[in-house]
Amino acid sequence: MPKLCLTLLAAPSVEEKLLDVLLDAVGEEVFTSVPTFSHGTSHGRLSNVEQVLGRSAAVQVQILVTEEEVNQLLERLREEFRGTGLRYWASALTAEGKIE
């Protein structure tokens, strides 16, 4: 079954909860998380400093999932992160592997 790369963009305040949920939801699947900045975020979610800078701190998580898994995972994320502004997008994966 083809895989997707699911990218999640979250506020730092929900990072630990997000990582805990993903560790529980995907078991042994490897995923990455990196601190980043988001641009174009709604001004209601930005501090005064972030409004001046035009960016907000965020965490980006990427995980490889099947289409079935992405739907299940997004449903769980909708339940657990309602109101947090968690953003996501999924991209078709053209290749994956492990070099040993």
Rosetta constraint file for C-alpha pairs under 8 A:
AtomPair CA 1 CA 66 HARMONIC 6.66 0.50
AtomPair CA 2 CA 66 HARMONIC 6.22 0.50
AtomPair CA 2 CA 67 HARMONIC 7.53 0.50
AtomPair CA 2 CA 92 HARMONIC 7.93 0.50
AtomPair CA 2 CA 93 HARMONIC 7.36 0.50
AtomPair CA 3 CA 64 HARMONIC 6.33 0.50
AtomPair CA 3 CA 65 HARMONIC 5.34 0.50
AtomPair CA 3 CA 66 HARMONIC 4.45 0.50
AtomPair CA 3 CA 67 HARMONIC 6.64 0.50
AtomPair CA 3 CA 92 HARMONIC 6.64 0.50
AtomPair CA 3 CA 93 HARMONIC 5.70 0.50
AtomPair CA 4 CA 64 HARMONIC 5.62 0.50
AtomPair CA 4 CA 65 HARMONIC 5.37 0.50
AtomPair CA 4 CA 66 HARMONIC 5.90 0.50
AtomPair CA 4 CA 67 HARMONIC 6.73 0.50
AtomPair CA 4 CA 70 HARMONIC 7.92 0.50
AtomPair CA 4 CA 90 HARMONIC 6.08 0.50
AtomPair CA 4 CA 91 HARMONIC 5.46 0.50
AtomPair CA 4 CA 92 HARMONIC 4.70 0.50
AtomPair CA 4 CA 93 HARMONIC 5.12 0.50
AtomPair CA 5 CA 62 HARMONIC 6.49 0.50
AtomPair CA 5 CA 63 HARMONIC 5.69 0.50
AtomPair CA 5 CA 64 HARMONIC 4.64 0.50
AtomPair CA 5 CA 65 HARMONIC 6.46 0.50
AtomPair CA 5 CA 90 HARMONIC 5.46 0.50
AtomPair CA 5 CA 91 HARMONIC 5.19 0.50
AtomPair CA 5 CA 92 HARMONIC 6.39 0.50
AtomPair CA 5 CA 93 HARMONIC 6.10 0.50
AtomPair CA 6 CA 62 HARMONIC 5.57 0.50
AtomPair CA 6 CA 63 HARMONIC 5.34 0.50
AtomPair CA 6 CA 64 HARMONIC 6.21 0.50
AtomPair CA 6 CA 65 HARMONIC 6.98 0.50
AtomPair CA 6 CA 70 HARMONIC 7.34 0.50
AtomPair CA 6 CA 88 HARMONIC 7.02 0.50
AtomPair CA 6 CA 89 HARMONIC 5.91 0.50
AtomPair CA 6 CA 90 HARMONIC 4.36 0.50
AtomPair CA 6 CA 91 HARMONIC 6.61 0.50
AtomPair CA 7 CA 60 HARMONIC 6.85 0.50
AtomPair CA 7 CA 61 HARMONIC 5.63 0.50
AtomPair CA 7 CA 62 HARMONIC 4.54 0.50
AtomPair CA 7 CA 63 HARMONIC 6.73 0.50
AtomPair CA 7 CA 88 HARMONIC 5.44 0.50
AtomPair CA 7 CA 89 HARMONIC 5.40 0.50
AtomPair CA 7 CA 90 HARMONIC 6.10 0.50
AtomPair CA 8 CA 60 HARMONIC 5.59 0.50
AtomPair CA 8 CA 61 HARMONIC 5.03 0.50
AtomPair CA 8 CA 62 HARMONIC 6.41 0.50
AtomPair CA 8 CA 86 HARMONIC 7.03 0.50
AtomPair CA 8 CA 87 HARMONIC 5.74 0.50
AtomPair CA 8 CA 88 HARMONIC 4.44 0.50
AtomPair CA 8 CA 89 HARMONIC 6.85 0.50
AtomPair CA 9 CA 58 HARMONIC 6.52 0.50
AtomPair CA 9 CA 59 HARMONIC 5.78 0.50
AtomPair CA 9 CA 60 HARMONIC 4.70 0.50
AtomPair CA 9 CA 61 HARMONIC 6.59 0.50
AtomPair CA 9 CA 86 HARMONIC 5.88 0.50
AtomPair CA 9 CA 87 HARMONIC 5.06 0.50
AtomPair CA 9 CA 88 HARMONIC 6.11 0.50
AtomPair CA 10 CA 14 HARMONIC 6.76 0.50
AtomPair CA 10 CA 15 HARMONIC 6.72 0.50
AtomPair CA 10 CA 58 HARMONIC 5.49 0.50
AtomPair CA 10 CA 59 HARMONIC 5.34 0.50
AtomPair CA 10 CA 60 HARMONIC 6.60 0.50
AtomPair CA 10 CA 84 HARMONIC 7.82 0.50
AtomPair CA 10 CA 85 HARMONIC 7.04 0.50
AtomPair CA 10 CA 86 HARMONIC 4.86 0.50
AtomPair CA 10 CA 87 HARMONIC 6.55 0.50
AtomPair CA 11 CA 15 HARMONIC 6.65 0.50
AtomPair CA 11 CA 57 HARMONIC 6.81 0.50
AtomPair CA 11 CA 58 HARMONIC 4.71 0.50
AtomPair CA 11 CA 59 HARMONIC 6.27 0.50
AtomPair CA 11 CA 84 HARMONIC 7.62 0.50
AtomPair CA 11 CA 85 HARMONIC 7.67 0.50
AtomPair CA 11 CA 86 HARMONIC 7.27 0.50
AtomPair CA 12 CA 57 HARMONIC 6.82 0.50
AtomPair CA 12 CA 58 HARMONIC 5.34 0.50
AtomPair CA 12 CA 59 HARMONIC 5.92 0.50
AtomPair CA 14 CA 18 HARMONIC 6.02 0.50
AtomPair CA 14 CA 84 HARMONIC 7.83 0.50
AtomPair CA 15 CA 19 HARMONIC 6.15 0.50
AtomPair CA 15 CA 59 HARMONIC 6.67 0.50
AtomPair CA 16 CA 20 HARMONIC 6.12 0.50
AtomPair CA 17 CA 21 HARMONIC 6.16 0.50
AtomPair CA 18 CA 22 HARMONIC 6.19 0.50
AtomPair CA 19 CA 23 HARMONIC 6.06 0.50
AtomPair CA 20 CA 24 HARMONIC 6.26 0.50
AtomPair CA 21 CA 25 HARMONIC 5.96 0.50
AtomPair CA 22 CA 26 HARMONIC 5.82 0.50
AtomPair CA 22 CA 27 HARMONIC 7.94 0.50
AtomPair CA 23 CA 27 HARMONIC 5.81 0.50
AtomPair CA 23 CA 28 HARMONIC 7.93 0.50
AtomPair CA 25 CA 73 HARMONIC 7.20 0.50
AtomPair CA 29 CA 63 HARMONIC 7.84 0.50
AtomPair CA 29 CA 64 HARMONIC 7.77 0.50
AtomPair CA 30 CA 63 HARMONIC 6.93 0.50
AtomPair CA 30 CA 64 HARMONIC 7.85 0.50
AtomPair CA 31 CA 61 HARMONIC 7.08 0.50
AtomPair CA 31 CA 62 HARMONIC 5.72 0.50
AtomPair CA 31 CA 63 HARMONIC 4.58 0.50
AtomPair CA 31 CA 64 HARMONIC 7.20 0.50
AtomPair CA 32 CA 61 HARMONIC 5.50 0.50
AtomPair CA 32 CA 62 HARMONIC 5.36 0.50
AtomPair CA 32 CA 63 HARMONIC 6.70 0.50
AtomPair CA 33 CA 59 HARMONIC 6.63 0.50
AtomPair CA 33 CA 60 HARMONIC 5.47 0.50
AtomPair CA 33 CA 61 HARMONIC 4.29 0.50
AtomPair CA 33 CA 62 HARMONIC 6.58 0.50
AtomPair CA 34 CA 59 HARMONIC 5.63 0.50
AtomPair CA 34 CA 60 HARMONIC 5.33 0.50
AtomPair CA 34 CA 61 HARMONIC 6.61 0.50
AtomPair CA 35 CA 57 HARMONIC 7.43 0.50
AtomPair CA 35 CA 58 HARMONIC 5.96 0.50
AtomPair CA 35 CA 59 HARMONIC 4.48 0.50
AtomPair CA 35 CA 60 HARMONIC 6.28 0.50
AtomPair CA 36 CA 57 HARMONIC 6.09 0.50
AtomPair CA 36 CA 58 HARMONIC 5.21 0.50
AtomPair CA 36 CA 59 HARMONIC 5.55 0.50
AtomPair CA 36 CA 60 HARMONIC 6.45 0.50
AtomPair CA 37 CA 55 HARMONIC 6.07 0.50
AtomPair CA 37 CA 56 HARMONIC 5.35 0.50
AtomPair CA 37 CA 57 HARMONIC 4.59 0.50
AtomPair CA 37 CA 58 HARMONIC 5.26 0.50
AtomPair CA 37 CA 59 HARMONIC 7.65 0.50
AtomPair CA 38 CA 55 HARMONIC 5.53 0.50
AtomPair CA 38 CA 56 HARMONIC 5.34 0.50
AtomPair CA 38 CA 57 HARMONIC 6.45 0.50
AtomPair CA 38 CA 58 HARMONIC 6.27 0.50
AtomPair CA 39 CA 54 HARMONIC 6.43 0.50
AtomPair CA 39 CA 55 HARMONIC 4.74 0.50
AtomPair CA 39 CA 56 HARMONIC 6.67 0.50
AtomPair CA 40 CA 54 HARMONIC 7.54 0.50
AtomPair CA 40 CA 55 HARMONIC 7.24 0.50
AtomPair CA 41 CA 45 HARMONIC 7.05 0.50
AtomPair CA 41 CA 46 HARMONIC 7.36 0.50
AtomPair CA 41 CA 55 HARMONIC 7.37 0.50
AtomPair CA 41 CA 56 HARMONIC 7.36 0.50
AtomPair CA 42 CA 46 HARMONIC 7.02 0.50
AtomPair CA 43 CA 51 HARMONIC 6.70 0.50
AtomPair CA 46 CA 50 HARMONIC 5.50 0.50
AtomPair CA 46 CA 51 HARMONIC 5.86 0.50
AtomPair CA 46 CA 56 HARMONIC 6.58 0.50
AtomPair CA 47 CA 51 HARMONIC 6.19 0.50
AtomPair CA 48 CA 52 HARMONIC 6.47 0.50
AtomPair CA 49 CA 53 HARMONIC 6.24 0.50
AtomPair CA 50 CA 54 HARMONIC 5.75 0.50
AtomPair CA 50 CA 55 HARMONIC 5.45 0.50
AtomPair CA 50 CA 56 HARMONIC 5.43 0.50
AtomPair CA 51 CA 55 HARMONIC 6.88 0.50
AtomPair CA 65 CA 69 HARMONIC 5.70 0.50
AtomPair CA 65 CA 70 HARMONIC 5.89 0.50
AtomPair CA 66 CA 70 HARMONIC 6.11 0.50
AtomPair CA 67 CA 71 HARMONIC 6.41 0.50
AtomPair CA 68 CA 72 HARMONIC 6.48 0.50
AtomPair CA 69 CA 73 HARMONIC 5.98 0.50
AtomPair CA 70 CA 74 HARMONIC 5.94 0.50
AtomPair CA 71 CA 75 HARMONIC 6.22 0.50
AtomPair CA 72 CA 76 HARMONIC 6.46 0.50
AtomPair CA 73 CA 77 HARMONIC 6.17 0.50
AtomPair CA 74 CA 78 HARMONIC 6.01 0.50
AtomPair CA 75 CA 79 HARMONIC 6.48 0.50
AtomPair CA 76 CA 80 HARMONIC 6.22 0.50
AtomPair CA 77 CA 81 HARMONIC 5.56 0.50
AtomPair CA 77 CA 82 HARMONIC 7.69 0.50
AtomPair CA 78 CA 82 HARMONIC 5.48 0.50
AtomPair CA 81 CA 85 HARMONIC 7.89 0.50
AtomPair CA 81 CA 86 HARMONIC 6.90 0.50
